[in-house]
Amino acid sequence: MNIKSLMSAFVLATLWTGPAFAADRHDHADHKPIHGGVVVEAGHLDLELVARPESLTLYLADGDKAVSSAGARASATVYAGGDKTPVTFESAGDNRLVARGSFKTGVGVRVAVVVALPGQPEAKANFKLK
């Protein structure tokens, strides 16, 4: 087989199988916050963090579908200036995880989150608050 025949076979194979793979991918291109927070893609999850001085709420989604927080474990570290605050989230039903306490929020604050859903690898995300 010559190079021209190999290239033609490759192009045809790509055109034939491309739509099958495209249908299986999720579209994570739209990262608009639904709850007024900051959205970050972490593995197969889209995570939205809503940071308030009295609580941190983490919403779980896979594309445009909510992901149940049942059985999920999540922790975070809030970095504000030279302070480092460890945080543990609890399931709040539906697709929400909540941590209650006293948190620094606003521009310059960073929150590093680790989420583990049952039977899936950990998802890690870094949020820069606005």
Backbone bond lengths (Angstrom), bond angles and torsions (degrees), N, CA, C in turn:
res aa  C-N    CA-C-N  psi(-1)  N-CA   C-N-CA  omega(-1)  CA-C   N-CA-C  phi
1 M - - - 1.445 - - 1.522 108.10 -
2 N 1.306 116.54 133.02 1.460 119.25 179.93 1.534 110.49 -88.33
3 I 1.324 115.97 172.16 1.466 122.58 -175.02 1.528 111.87 -63.00
4 K 1.337 116.72 -36.08 1.458 120.63 179.80 1.529 110.70 -65.12
5 S 1.318 117.02 -41.06 1.465 121.14 178.42 1.529 110.98 -66.75
6 L 1.345 116.89 -39.61 1.463 120.96 178.39 1.527 111.16 -63.54
7 M 1.329 116.49 -43.83 1.462 120.60 179.36 1.526 110.97 -63.60
8 S 1.321 117.21 -42.08 1.468 120.99 178.71 1.525 110.51 -62.57
9 A 1.330 117.08 -42.81 1.463 121.03 178.68 1.533 110.70 -63.01
10 F 1.334 116.93 -41.24 1.464 121.46 179.00 1.526 111.12 -62.84
11 V 1.325 116.85 -46.46 1.461 121.29 -179.67 1.522 110.46 -61.81
12 L 1.329 117.51 -45.25 1.463 120.73 179.34 1.526 111.44 -63.06
13 A 1.321 117.76 -42.42 1.457 121.43 178.62 1.521 111.07 -62.97
14 T 1.323 116.57 -39.93 1.459 120.88 179.06 1.522 110.70 -65.87
15 L 1.305 117.26 -45.06 1.460 120.62 179.30 1.517 111.47 -64.73
16 W 1.317 117.40 -35.71 1.461 122.17 -177.84 1.531 111.29 -71.42
17 T 1.342 118.40 -41.98 1.465 121.17 -174.55 1.518 113.40 -94.73
18 G 1.311 119.37 -15.83 1.463 122.18 -177.78 1.520 114.11 -54.79
19 P 1.347 119.87 -49.76 1.462 120.03 -179.63 1.529 113.34 -61.39
20 A 1.327 118.42 -32.30 1.460 120.60 178.58 1.521 110.78 -64.55
21 F 1.314 117.71 -41.96 1.460 120.92 178.74 1.523 110.86 -71.82
22 A 1.311 117.76 -37.57 1.463 121.37 -178.93 1.522 111.06 -63.57
23 A 1.339 117.74 -36.44 1.459 120.91 -179.44 1.523 111.17 -68.70
24 D 1.332 118.35 -24.37 1.451 122.21 -177.18 1.525 112.79 -86.37
25 R 1.324 118.90 -18.19 1.466 121.77 -178.51 1.510 109.83 -78.19
26 H 1.351 117.03 149.59 1.455 117.99 169.70 1.522 107.05 -93.14
27 D 1.311 112.34 155.43 1.449 118.47 178.74 1.523 108.55 -98.72
28 H 1.324 116.92 104.63 1.457 122.21 179.72 1.526 110.60 -99.76
29 A 1.314 117.12 17.36 1.455 119.30 -175.04 1.528 112.16 -69.85
30 D 1.328 117.48 -29.45 1.462 120.68 -177.43 1.524 109.47 -91.83
31 H 1.321 116.96 100.83 1.462 122.06 -177.90 1.518 111.00 -108.06
32 K 1.315 116.75 39.77 1.453 120.47 179.14 1.520 108.85 -79.95
33 P 1.328 117.53 133.08 1.464 119.54 178.22 1.527 111.49 -67.62
34 I 1.324 115.80 138.25 1.455 121.62 178.52 1.529 109.91 -93.89
35 H 1.338 116.49 -30.48 1.457 122.08 -173.33 1.526 113.08 -110.24
36 G 1.328 116.97 11.94 1.456 120.44 177.93 1.516 114.59 86.56
37 G 1.332 117.40 13.56 1.461 120.95 -179.05 1.516 112.97 -102.74
38 V 1.333 114.42 -151.88 1.460 122.76 178.84 1.522 106.97 -115.61
39 V 1.335 117.78 132.08 1.464 122.69 -177.07 1.520 110.21 -106.45
40 V 1.355 115.06 135.43 1.461 122.25 176.88 1.525 107.95 -136.82
41 E 1.314 116.70 139.94 1.459 121.96 174.39 1.520 108.43 -86.80
42 A 1.340 115.88 130.46 1.465 121.85 179.48 1.519 108.67 -135.11
43 G 1.327 116.13 100.92 1.460 119.61 -176.26 1.515 109.10 64.21
44 H 1.328 116.26 -126.44 1.463 120.72 179.78 1.528 112.57 -88.57
45 L 1.326 117.72 -0.69 1.460 122.08 -177.30 1.525 112.70 -102.90
46 D 1.316 114.64 149.42 1.457 122.19 166.04 1.517 104.75 -107.60
47 L 1.322 116.85 121.44 1.456 122.30 -178.39 1.516 109.17 -110.69
48 E 1.320 115.86 133.25 1.462 120.67 174.91 1.519 108.03 -118.48
49 L 1.322 116.35 123.52 1.457 122.20 179.48 1.518 109.55 -106.91
50 V 1.337 115.25 123.39 1.460 121.75 174.18 1.525 106.00 -107.96
51 A 1.322 116.69 113.38 1.465 122.26 -175.70 1.526 109.88 -105.76
52 R 1.321 114.66 123.16 1.465 121.99 174.74 1.524 106.98 -127.94
53 P 1.320 118.44 158.19 1.467 120.01 -178.43 1.531 114.04 -58.21
54 E 1.352 117.66 -26.54 1.461 120.94 -178.04 1.531 114.47 -103.82
55 S 1.341 117.53 -7.65 1.470 119.65 -178.97 1.524 111.79 -161.50
56 L 1.322 114.04 155.24 1.465 122.69 170.38 1.521 105.65 -120.63
57 T 1.330 116.97 127.04 1.455 121.26 178.62 1.521 108.05 -119.35
58 L 1.333 115.19 130.08 1.456 122.09 -179.15 1.525 108.07 -115.26
59 Y 1.331 116.66 120.68 1.457 122.76 178.57 1.526 108.80 -101.21
60 L 1.338 116.10 135.18 1.460 122.34 -177.73 1.522 110.28 -107.52
61 A 1.332 116.60 133.53 1.461 121.23 177.03 1.525 109.54 -148.15
62 D 1.314 115.00 158.67 1.458 122.95 172.49 1.520 105.56 -123.86
63 G 1.313 115.91 96.81 1.461 119.87 -171.97 1.509 108.40 68.46
64 D 1.332 116.58 -122.54 1.466 119.43 179.78 1.524 112.79 -99.61
65 K 1.350 117.78 11.58 1.465 121.73 -179.28 1.521 110.41 -108.08
66 A 1.325 116.18 130.44 1.466 121.42 176.38 1.523 109.45 -65.32
67 V 1.337 116.28 143.56 1.460 122.54 177.99 1.525 107.59 -112.86
68 S 1.313 117.06 128.78 1.461 121.78 -178.05 1.524 111.47 -60.15
69 S 1.322 115.54 139.78 1.461 120.55 177.35 1.529 112.08 -91.52
70 A 1.338 117.69 1.94 1.464 121.36 179.68 1.525 110.12 -60.00
71 G 1.307 116.93 126.00 1.463 122.00 179.14 1.516 114.42 77.78
72 A 1.310 117.91 0.24 1.472 121.11 -179.14 1.521 109.98 -77.02
73 R 1.320 115.26 148.10 1.465 122.47 172.66 1.518 106.84 -120.85
74 A 1.323 115.60 138.50 1.470 118.81 178.43 1.519 109.74 -149.41
75 S 1.320 113.71 143.78 1.463 120.35 175.24 1.520 106.75 -140.70
76 A 1.325 114.36 165.75 1.460 119.16 -179.13 1.517 109.24 -152.96
77 T 1.298 114.73 164.75 1.458 122.57 169.74 1.512 106.52 -128.84
78 V 1.334 115.72 125.98 1.457 121.72 178.69 1.526 107.23 -97.03
79 Y 1.323 116.40 122.26 1.465 122.84 178.79 1.527 108.51 -107.38
80 A 1.326 116.21 114.41 1.462 120.97 179.58 1.515 107.81 -134.38
81 G 1.336 116.18 109.89 1.459 119.54 -175.20 1.526 108.66 61.63
82 G 1.318 117.61 -125.96 1.460 121.18 177.18 1.515 112.99 -93.56
83 D 1.345 118.25 1.71 1.464 121.90 -178.43 1.517 111.55 -89.20
84 K 1.345 113.75 144.78 1.453 122.40 177.41 1.526 107.10 -129.42
85 T 1.330 118.19 116.58 1.454 121.85 -178.20 1.522 110.00 -116.51
86 P 1.363 118.17 118.20 1.462 120.28 175.90 1.531 110.45 -77.16
87 V 1.328 116.33 144.76 1.465 122.23 -175.45 1.524 108.91 -135.77
88 T 1.344 116.12 140.92 1.461 121.60 172.87 1.520 108.54 -121.13
89 F 1.316 116.63 129.30 1.458 122.21 179.90 1.525 110.18 -94.12
90 E 1.341 115.49 153.78 1.460 122.93 173.06 1.522 108.40 -126.19
91 S 1.324 116.30 148.97 1.457 120.11 178.47 1.525 109.16 -64.28
92 A 1.326 115.88 136.42 1.462 121.82 179.01 1.525 110.01 -118.88
93 G 1.316 116.35 23.00 1.453 120.72 -179.59 1.509 112.35 86.31
94 D 1.311 115.28 165.88 1.453 122.73 -178.53 1.535 110.72 49.50
95 N 1.316 116.71 -121.38 1.470 121.18 -177.57 1.524 110.88 -115.24
96 R 1.351 117.08 29.31 1.464 120.76 -175.15 1.526 112.33 -115.54
97 L 1.308 113.74 143.38 1.463 123.04 169.40 1.525 105.90 -124.03
98 V 1.345 117.12 136.86 1.463 120.49 -175.37 1.522 110.33 -130.16
99 A 1.323 115.63 141.37 1.465 123.45 171.02 1.519 106.26 -121.92
100 R 1.329 116.32 129.82 1.466 120.48 179.44 1.519 109.67 -110.19
101 G 1.316 116.35 145.69 1.454 121.17 -179.27 1.507 109.87 161.65
102 S 1.312 115.29 -149.45 1.449 121.83 177.93 1.528 107.35 -122.50
103 F 1.329 116.03 116.37 1.457 120.90 -173.63 1.515 111.45 -126.42
104 K 1.317 115.55 143.88 1.458 120.15 171.06 1.521 106.73 -80.74
105 T 1.327 115.38 137.38 1.464 120.59 179.64 1.515 108.20 -135.47
106 G 1.298 115.92 169.04 1.455 120.66 175.82 1.511 113.25 112.74
107 V 1.312 115.13 -175.58 1.458 122.75 -176.50 1.529 109.81 -58.05
108 G 1.323 115.65 134.95 1.457 121.23 177.44 1.517 114.32 92.65
109 V 1.333 117.65 -11.84 1.458 121.03 178.66 1.521 108.48 -85.82
110 R 1.338 115.05 137.12 1.472 121.66 178.36 1.513 108.27 -121.20
111 V 1.332 116.81 140.22 1.455 122.15 179.28 1.525 107.59 -126.10
112 A 1.336 115.88 118.68 1.468 121.99 177.07 1.521 107.80 -98.71
113 V 1.335 117.29 121.40 1.458 123.15 -173.40 1.527 110.52 -117.83
114 V 1.338 115.31 142.63 1.462 122.46 172.07 1.524 106.89 -126.19
115 V 1.344 116.84 124.75 1.467 122.44 -179.29 1.520 108.54 -122.53
116 A 1.337 115.80 133.92 1.466 120.54 175.54 1.521 108.64 -125.64
117 L 1.330 115.80 118.83 1.456 121.81 174.54 1.514 108.37 -95.84
118 P 1.338 118.44 149.85 1.464 120.70 -178.96 1.531 112.10 -53.84
119 G 1.333 115.60 128.33 1.458 121.61 176.44 1.512 115.61 73.76
120 Q 1.337 118.29 10.88 1.459 120.66 -179.12 1.525 109.83 -128.55
121 P 1.319 117.31 155.07 1.467 119.54 178.16 1.528 111.13 -68.21
122 E 1.318 115.50 157.08 1.461 121.00 178.29 1.521 111.21 -61.15
123 A 1.316 114.77 143.76 1.468 121.56 173.92 1.522 106.74 -111.80
124 K 1.331 116.87 132.80 1.455 121.93 -179.22 1.515 109.37 -119.27
125 A 1.339 115.00 140.31 1.468 119.79 -179.25 1.518 110.29 -146.90
126 N 1.318 115.70 149.02 1.463 122.68 174.56 1.514 108.70 -117.83
127 F 1.318 116.22 125.66 1.452 123.09 179.36 1.506 109.59 -108.96
128 K 1.315 116.85 133.68 1.464 122.17 171.60 1.514 106.57 -108.01
129 L 1.328 116.64 114.75 1.456 120.29 -176.60 1.517 111.00 -74.62
130 K 1.309 115.25 151.30 1.461 122.52 -177.90 1.514 109.88 -107.02
